[in-house]
Amino acid sequence: MRDLLVDSSVLIEYFKGNERAVKLLESFENADVVLYINDVVFSEVVYILLGHYLGSSPRTMKGNPNKLPSEIEEVFKVLRSFGFIPVEQSTVFKAMTIIQKYAMLPNDALILATCMEHSFSLATLDDDFKLPAGKEGVPLIGVRA
């Protein structure tokens, strides 16, 4: 059995109907894998999709539950199906090193650090992971060569 962290890029594009993301997630359905997300992925997915479904900044719904798009329930349902790995202090420290070493954005560094700490492969559509993941020994799934 293989453990796999699913990056926000895959989930966001899945909900937007991107065929590549849909096929990638479907490829894991009967595979011998356990799928995980971390709190960074949760936050990115929900925030971006709130904006997508609202058609405006997610800040426009703050404090008004009536503005919450109904589609967010399906997002939560799917996210509940993943295992959850919290970002720990050691993950943050590892991410700091990754940021310094590769000039990665903080959220991407936290995602990569989570994979490194737990020996996960990473399912992503984000090319920004190619070089750092390769150098750090994290197998990538979904990124084009």
Summary of the structure (lengths in Angstrom):
residues: 145
radius of gyration: 15.4
end to end distance: 24.6
largest distance: 46.5
contacts: 437
relative contact order: 0.19
helix: 59%
strand: 13%
